[in-house]
Amino acid sequence: MAGQNDTIAMRAEEYEARLRDAMLRGAVTELDELLSDDLIFTNQDGMRLSKSDDLAAHASGMLKIHTLDNCGAPEFRHLADATVVRIETEVTGSFDGQPFSGFFAYTRIWHREDERWKIIAGHCSPVTSGR
């Protein structure tokens, strides 16, 4: 069992890195592969967004992420077919031409679908810097 958990942990870190890179590049095709069709995401304003909402924001250029700097190491909780990730990140970018920046706590649930890991749920909350 330890070997299986090690493999899950390694995959979770790999998928988190792929997600970060895709968000920074606005890589819609990569994001499409990493997000479940059934994604439920709650943003920092409490709005529920779907996979199509997220992809459309990137594809249109409305959302542009300039930096995603992790504030410490992510926390992982590995389950049989899911991994819960919590991380605090400093984010800068623009939305609809308006610049933004802040520190945010993200919780993501990666779930194995057809032997691929995809984000099925996520939540973002603003946090005080320097935590």
Beta strands, then each sheet from edge to edge (+ up, - down):
strand 1: 35-42
strand 2: 48-49
strand 3: 63-70
strand 4: 75-78
strand 5: 82-95
strand 6: 98-113
strand 7: 116-126
sheet 1: 2+ 1- 7- 6+ 5- 3+
sheet 2: 2+ 1- 7- 6+ 5- 4+
end
